[in-house]
Amino acid sequence: MTHVTLHHHVSGHCLGIAATTERGAPWRVRTYPAGWTLIGHPTVGRLLFDTGYAPRVRRAMARWPGALYGLVTPVRLNPGEEAVAQLARRGLGADDIAGVIVSHLHADHVGGLLDFPHARLSLDARAWQHTRAWRGVAAVRRGVLRDLLPDDLEARAGWLDFRAAPPGLTDFGEAADVCGDGSVWAVPVPGHAPGMIAVICRTAPDAALTGSGHGLSVLAADTAWSARALRAGAAAPAVGRLAHWNAAQEARSARTLRAWLAGHPHAALVLSHDPPQWAVGVGA
């Protein structure tokens, strides 16, 4: 069976109060990584799952209404930390990236999207259906900086084709076969943002969706702030849930992912703002 390689990266950090993201955490500032993943597919080529921050995020935050984003979510980004620069150090140019799988359209996930002007964009059409009408302060208060989105997003979009989920993914109800060979599956986990997706990747040739999770990695975006809280079923504090687009949907998505992880205990879990839980076959 076709499998992929994963290399996890961080492009910048945001600052937040720990107690607003995790119950029992102190009321002090914590840094949260903006993670993204390079996916290597044997025939499709190299894909990204999100992009993290890039310098243009800081520029957008220097003017109205992006300044509101910076006030609520301060950003730190070191020179050369953006995705395109990290890929260059691997010997890869922007045109070596065949596509970007976009988990959702928040600034910390699409900050580097404009650095890949020829990449195909894979996302849930429902994310764009909601976001396309948001402008100005209304967009920023939902975590979206319009300056970060390509003008030709619709032309380049490959809307994910969700169908009834195959055995092993039925917890999610529906799933989309991103590469057409069962190596990368997108599943809906909306709530934190409209149309948010996670992807479940086969990282070993013998990995089975109906097995224990050996050789599977779930890139779970912002389904939770921490793996520990997600696995324990600990919801974010009420003040933290105010940032969610739909708190009820967010809670359902977290329960669904937690149930899937319980049935696949050996799967690796990668959340965008928490260090990955590693598994065999997953590259650093």
Buried (B, 14 or more C-beta within 10 A) or exposed (E): EBBBBBBBBBBBBBEBBBBBBBEEBEEEEBEBBBBBBBBBBEEBBBBBBBBBBBBBBBEBBEEEBBEBBBEBBBBEBEEEBBBBBBBBEEEBEBEBBBBBBBBBBBBBBBBBBBBBEEBBBBBBEBBBEBBEEBEEEEBBBBBBBBBBBBEEBEEBBEBBBBEEBEEBBBBBEBBBBBBEBBBBBBBBBBBBBBBBBBBBBBBBEEBBBEBEBBBBBBBBBBBBBBBEBBBEEBBBBEEBBEBBBBBEBBBBBBBBBBEBBEBBEBBBBBBBBBEBBBBEBBEE
